Amino acid sequence: MFARRIAVVGTGYVGLTTGACLASLGHRVVCGDLDALKVARLKAGQVDILEPGLNELVVEGQAAGRLEFVVGARNAVLDAEVVFLCLPTPMGAGGAADLSAVESVAQEIRDVLPYGCIVVCKSTVPVGTSERVHELLGREDVAAVSNPEFLREGTAVHDFLNPDRIVVGSDSPQAAERVAALFAKLGAPTVLMDAASSEMVKYAANCFLAMKLSYVNAVAELCELLGADVTSVCEGMGYDRRIGQSFLKPGPGWGGSCLPKDTHAMVQIAESVGVDFSLIRSTIESNKRSQDRIVAKVRDAVGGDLAGVRVGVLGLAFKAGTNDLRDSPALAVAEQLVLAGADISAYDPEVTGPLAGMLVVDDPYQAIKGAEAVVLLTDWPVFRTLDWVRVAELMDGHAIIDSRNQLDEDALVRAGLLHLGVGRAPLARPQFS
């Protein structure tokens, strides 16, 4: 495989990971961003995104002369053979994806793209976007390609370099094959298809994962009411190869930068063609119910009224391994507690304050001190190793609401604390050796 000249427009989570990883594969990559200060920091090897391995790849790529950062999309694409659009597509009016950034950049770069260049949309976009980008470019010599990303925050570099599959879609088979060749070193299964199908893949995959998570949370609610243990139930389910072990953990709901906007977008896409995708709408509603159930557990643990009650919160990011608060279910639960009048003291290893209505501290024991109840909302490993005897001494109450079923219940009980998990009754399960 020959090294290619690649431009990446946008240095957010997807763009920076894409650029740095493609450079590590031997390509020459120029990343462009509107934010001159951000570009200067990246040139200095300073990466603000919390992602294992990404900072190292940025430094190594620049040192090797394969990775460059410039200000502006036009400067990035001047001699590119392939241009990746890695731009934000946030939730817009009615849940539809806002394509203004993608459309604006397409119009901005169209007259400076080299002859025969390929423009690849890596952002999550509705079906028909590749066709729209091709129209905006107005260049018959420039092909539009869809190449959805399947990166998980906290493991994005690993996911890029060890993909389950590479999906490339275009109405030009030759362009699709050229883009697929960029990833040949990875040795992953490659699926070539038309552009519309490729654009649908990302939504279909993310909505399926969201449904799986909401399903498990609904099963957890049933387990609590029927005296079953959701951990055992999920283990029994997970050995079925048709189901698998992943995404079978209950919690306070799903969130982050992808699942919320993609599920809403899928509903809107379906409605635009007259389809009532009630399954996805129910998934969204069920997710909100999962958050409400954790708030109810906290309320029950302190006797019903949260007004003026001190509650310690462990975790604010939407999942461990990231500092991302976008649509974080942990933050949503904490905000509900604030609205109910609780006095919140919160700790997260990678999140600093201020946050409206709550005190964000830099030590977990400080968050716990004086609390009537403590609720664990993000599954950071550090919370598993807390000194529970010390926790019991610092708290005014004794209830620990473990929304991730992460903690050692026996250790909490020995310390005189009450462990309240999700989908399992406290001390109601037989212990098998």
Residue, then its C-alpha position, 0 to 999 in steps of 0.5 A: m500500500f502506498a502512503r497517501r496525502i490526506a487532509v482531515v478537517g476538524t480536530g475534535y474527538v473523531g478528527l484528531t484520532t483519525g488524523a493521528c492514527l492515519a499518520s501512524l499507518g504511514h500516510r502524510v496527514v494535514c489536520g485543519d481546524l478553525d481554532a488557531l489557539k487549538v492548532a497552536r497547542l496541537k503543534a506543541g504536542q498538547v492534546d486536551i482530549l482525554e484518550p489513552g495513546l492519542n497524545e503520544l501519536v500526535v507527538e510521534g506523528q509530528a516528529a516523523g514529519r507525517l502529521e501537520f496542523v494548520v488553521g483553516a480547512r482550505n489550507a489543509v486540503l490544498d494537495a490532498e488526495v483524500v479529505f476526511l470531514c470530521l465535523p460536529t453534527p449536533m442534535g438540531a431542531g426536532g432531533a435531526a442532525d445539524l449539518s451546517a458545519v459539513e455543508s459550510v466546509a464543503q462549500e468552502i473547500r470546493d474550489v481548492l480541492p485538487y483534481g480527482c480528490i475524494v471527500v470522505c464524510k466521517s461524521t455521523v450524518p443522515v442518509g443522503t448526506s454524501e449526495r448532498v456533499h457532492e452537490l455542494l462541491g459541484r465537481e464531477d471530478v471529486a467523489a463523495v464517500s461515506n466512512p462512518e467511525f465506530l470509536r468509543e471514547g476512552t478506547a478510540v485509538h485502540d478501536f481505530l487501530n483494531p477495528d471490528r470492520i471498515v465500512v466504506g460507501s460510495d456510488s463510485p466503486q473506484a472511490a470506495e476502493r481507494v478509501a478502503a485501501l487507506f486502512a489495508k494495514l489494519g487487516a480488518p474485514t472491509v465492507l463496501m456498499d452504496a453511500a446511503s447504506s453506509e450512512m445508515v450503518k452507524y445509526a442502525a448500530n448505535c440505536f441497537l446498542a442503545m436498545k440493548l442498554s435500555y433493555v437491560n435496565a428494564v430487566a434490572e427493574l423487573c429483577e428488583l421487583l421479583g427478587a432476581d439478581v440482574t448480574s446473574v441473569c445477564e451472565g446467563m444471557g451473555y453466553d448465548r452467542r446470539i446475544g453476547q456479553s457486551f452492553l449487558k450491564p445495568g446503570p443510570g442510563w446511556g449517554g455521551s456524544c453519540l447515542p442520544k443524538d443518534t437515537h433522536a436522529m433515527v426517530q426523525i429520519a424515520e418520521s421524515v419518510g412516514v415510518d413510526f419507529s416506536l421501538i427507538r422512541s421507547t428506548i429513549e423514554s426508557n433511558k430517562r426512566s433509568q435516571d429517574r429510578i436512581v434518583a428515587k433510590v437516593r430519595d428512598a435511602v434518605g427517607g423521602d425528602l431530599a430538600g437540604v439533604r447532603v448527598g455525595v456523588l461519585g462520578l460525573a463523566f458519562k463513562a470511565g476513561t473520559n472527561d466528557l459530560r455531554d449527555s452524561p447520565a451521571l450528570a443528569v442524575a446529579e442535576q435532578l438531585v439538585l432540583a430536588g433540593a439536595d446539597i450535592s458534593a461531587y467528585d470525578p477523577e477527570v472533571t473539575g468545577p464549577l457545575a451549576g448547583m453542586l460543589v465539585v471537589d478534588d478528593p472522593y472522601q471530601a465528597i463523602k464527608g457528612a453525606e446522608a447518602v452516597v451515589l456512585l454514578t460513573d464506573w471509575p476503577v478508583f471507586r472500587t478501592l475506597d477505604w469503606v471503614r473511613v467512608a462509614e466514619l465520614m458519612d452521617g448516613h449509611a446508604i451507598i447507592d451503587s448505580r453500576n453494581q461496581l462495588d464489593e457489597d461484602a466490604l461495604v456491609r463489613a464497614g457498616l454500610l448499606h449497599l443498594g445496587v441496581g437489579r439486585a436486592p441487598l443481601a438477598r442472594p445466596q453465596f455460592s463458592 
